[in-house]
């Protein structure tokens, strides 16, 4: 099972890949549907991933503290 620190890196990399792909796609897509898609999916996904990374980091800190205190 991957450690929390590996999970946040994986999510971070996935978000970078999404942003890179979206930049390529959106460069050629110039209508209201593009704007709606970006707001509904891309921005929402980015927000959710950033929240997840923060949560994973916090959990990792708590777990490390618990392991240290119980050793």
N, C-alpha and C positions, 0 to 999 in steps of 0.2 A: 504494500500500500504506500503511495507517495506521501511524503511528509507535507505538512501544511505549507512550508516554505517553497516546496516544489509546485504545489498547486497554485499559489499566487503568481509564480513565474509563468506557469503554463497559461493562466488566464490573461496575464499581461501580454504575453506573446500573441495569444489569440485575438486580443483586442487590437494590437498593432496590425496584425494581418487583416482584420476586418476594416480598419481605417484605411489601410493602403489599398485594399480592393475597392472600397467605397469611393475613394478619391479617383481611381481609374474609371469606375462606372459613372460616377456623377459628372465627370468632365464631359461626357457625351450625352447626358440626359438632362434636358433643359425645359421641363414643364412642371405643372402643378403636382402631377403624380410623383415626381422625384422629390419635391419638397415635402409632400405628405408622407412618403415612404421614409425619408430621412428622419422626420419628427417622430413618426409612429414606431419605427423599428430601430434604426441605427442609433439615434440619440438615446432612446430608451434602453437599448442593449448596453451602450457605453456606460450609462448611469448605473445600471444593475451590476455590471462587471466591476466597476470601481467600488461599489458598496461591498460586493463579495470579497474583493481583494482586501479591503479594510477589515472586514470581519475575520477573514482567515489570518491576517496579521495579528489581530487582537487575540484570537484563539491560540495562536502559536505562542504569544507572549505569556498567556495564562498557563498553558500546558508546560512551558519551560520552567515557569516559576513553581508550579506544583511538583514537577519532577525534581527540581532542585531542593525544595523543602521536604520532600518525602525520601530523599536519598540519605 
